[in-house]
Amino acid sequence: MKVYISYTKAQLVIHTDANCATIKEEARAGERVVIITNDNLVDVMQLFIKRNWKFGVEKLKNDLWLDLTLKDAKLEESLVFVVRSILSSYYKPFQHSEVIYHC
């Protein structure tokens, strides 16, 4: 699963199909990507809690991709909502953000 997090649009877009054509259209060179696996899940979540990834209107800070490769699709989906909750605790736009299912 790949998830596009947009600060400026205040949304998280879930792509359950990792080969979705839209992913390639939206992806830009040098974009921030956070890979989450079963092995690093706890560490990555702690980094979100510690505000490791900054968001803002600047081009290099306005979005982020999550690349989720866990053994459970339901866990991946649930994690998106947990990340949104963490981000909304310190970034106002995420307090009213929507989660969109693209594919």
Secondary structure by P-SEA (a helix, b strand, c coil): cbbbbbccccbbbbccccccaaaaaacccccbbbbbccccaaaaaaaaaaccccccccccccbbbbbcccccaaaaaaaaaaaaaaaaaccccccbbbbbbcc
